[in-house]
């Protein structure tokens, strides 16, 4: 398609130069200016068409790669042997990044220490038993 446009513009250039219009007259400047603008637009369209083709090829390659990944990660082949994992949502107090911890990372006392992957700060989840205040015995009301 781009070559057809180029051919038509070349034809118009030939017509314009063969019309014996004085290039310094108002009509001549207008005619030659329009042909130059058309030529410039045609070059731009050719450039963008080439870029579009490259982009389409790239997207197609990404789509093929994604299909391979989806096929590899197909969970139907596991027949339900996978355990469901629960996660605890945690926000880093320093940088505000959101972390998700596997519940298995938290020990029996409800404590876990993790490092924020963004700011590398160690975050303690839960409270160690030693730092908790001792529970005072309560007597029932009389």
C-alpha positions in Angstrom: 0.0 0.0 0.0 2.8 2.4 0.9 4.5 1.9 -2.5 1.2 2.7 -4.3 1.0 6.0 -2.4 4.7 6.8 -3.3 3.9 6.1 -6.9 0.9 8.4 -6.9 2.9 11.2 -5.3 5.7 10.7 -7.8 3.1 11.0 -10.6 1.7 14.2 -9.1 5.3 15.6 -8.9 5.7 14.9 -12.6 2.4 16.5 -13.4 3.2 19.6 -11.3 6.6 20.1 -13.0 5.1 19.5 -16.4 2.4 22.1 -16.0 4.8 25.0 -16.7 3.5 26.8 -13.6 6.0 29.4 -12.5 7.4 28.1 -9.2 7.6 31.7 -7.9 3.9 32.4 -8.5 1.3 32.0 -5.8 -0.2 29.0 -7.6 3.2 27.4 -8.3 4.3 27.8 -4.6 1.0 26.3 -3.5 1.2 23.4 -5.9 4.8 22.5 -5.2 4.2 23.0 -1.4 1.3 20.6 -1.4 3.3 17.9 -3.4 6.2 18.3 -0.9 3.8 17.9 2.1 2.3 14.8 0.5 5.8 13.4 0.0 6.7 14.1 3.6 3.5 12.5 4.9 4.1 9.5 2.7 7.5 9.0 4.2 6.0 9.3 7.7 3.3 6.7 6.9 6.0 4.3 5.5 8.0 4.7 8.7 5.0 4.1 11.0 3.8 1.2 8.9 7.3 -0.5 9.3 7.2 0.2 13.1 3.7 -1.3 13.2 4.8 -4.5 11.4 7.7 -4.8 13.9 5.4 -4.3 16.8 2.9 -6.9 15.5 5.7 -9.4 15.2 6.9 -8.7 18.7 3.4 -9.0 20.2 3.0 -12.3 18.3 6.2 -13.6 19.8 5.1 -12.5 23.3 1.8 -14.2 22.8 3.5 -17.4 21.7 5.8 -17.3 24.8 2.8 -16.6 27.1 1.0 -19.6 25.6 4.0 -21.7 26.4 4.0 -20.4 30.0 0.3 -21.0 30.4 0.7 -24.5 29.1 3.6 -25.1 31.5 1.6 -23.8 34.5 -1.6 -25.7 33.6 -2.9 -26.6 37.1 -5.5 -29.1 35.8 -2.7 -31.8 35.5 -2.1 -31.8 39.3 -5.5 -33.6 40.0 -6.1 -31.5 43.1 -3.0 -32.8 45.0 -1.9 -29.3 45.7 -2.7 -27.9 49.2 -4.3 -24.5 49.3 -2.0 -21.9 50.8 -3.1 -19.0 53.0 -1.3 -15.8 53.0 -1.0 -13.0 55.6 -0.9 -9.4 54.1 1.7 -7.2 55.7 2.7 -3.6 55.0 6.3 -2.5 55.6 6.3 0.3 58.2 9.3 2.0 56.5 8.5 2.1 52.8 4.8 1.0 52.7 5.5 -1.9 50.3 2.9 -4.7 50.6 4.2 -8.2 51.4 2.3 -11.5 51.5 3.6 -14.1 53.9 2.9 -17.8 53.7 1.2 -18.8 57.0 3.9 -21.5 57.3 6.5 -18.8 57.8 4.8 -17.8 61.1 5.9 -20.1 64.0 3.7 -21.7 66.6 3.9 -18.6 68.8 2.6 -16.4 66.0 6.0 -14.7 65.3 7.9 -14.3 62.0 10.8 -12.2 60.9 11.0 -11.2 57.3 13.0 -8.8 55.2 11.3 -6.2 53.1 12.4 -6.8 49.5 12.1 -3.1 48.8 14.0 -1.4 51.6 15.6 -4.5 53.2 14.3 -3.7 56.7 13.7 -6.7 59.0 10.1 -6.7 60.0 8.8 -8.7 63.0 5.3 -10.1 62.7 3.6 -10.9 66.0 5.1 -10.5 69.4 7.6 -12.9 71.0 6.3 -14.5 74.2 9.2 -13.0 76.2 8.2 -9.4 75.3 4.5 -9.9 76.1 3.3 -8.8 79.5 2.6 -11.7 81.8 -1.1 -12.4 82.2 -2.2 -11.6 85.8 -4.6 -14.0 87.4 -8.1 -12.8 87.5 -10.5 -13.7 90.3 -14.1 -14.0 89.4 -16.4 -11.3 90.8 -18.1 -12.3 94.1 
